[in-house]
Amino acid sequence: MNLSPNFTLKELTATGTGIENEPLSIERDKLLYLAQYILQPIRDAWGRIQISSGFRSAPVNFKVGGSPSSQHLFGEAADIRPLDIDLDTVFDWILRTRTFGQAILEPTWIHISLPRLNKPNQQALTFDGKDYKPYY
């Protein structure tokens, strides 16, 4: 099932854990918004991006050590890695041009999520492998 011109439901639910990872209809709806309003504009502006994590069922989230309140559980977040340009350039562009919930610059990927109601651009952070810090 295509969620946008360049992203599929299969791609946003893939997991290497061997655990079933099937979203409910409400989570599929949120993945549709994520693909269309967050991921596709990044793809259109910067070229190919790899999804390392999208939706995670509770068992998958537990297995990978995700936060119990992770937006991945609700189909609201993805971890991405641009393939044609560096992370910092894409991250800066996201902060300047996109509406998001969380944008976290990790050492090898960017975590990006849908905004919460009435809380756009809730958090912009960096993670150095040890600590989260506000991004300025």
Sequence and secondary structure as in RCSB ss.txt:
>XXXX:A:sequence
MNLSPNFTLKELTATGTGIENEPLSIERDKLLYLAQYILQPIRDAWGRIQISSGFRSAPVNFKVGGSPSSQHLFG
EAADIRPLDIDLDTVFDWILRTRTFGQAILEPTWIHISLPRLNKPNQQALTFDGKDYKPYY
>XXXX:A:secstr
 EEETTEEHHHHH  SSSS     HHHHHHHHHIIIIIIHHHHHHH  EEEEE    HHHHHHTT  TT GGGGT
 EEEEEESSS HHHHHHHHHHH   SEEEE SS EEEE  BTTBTT EEEEE SS EEE  
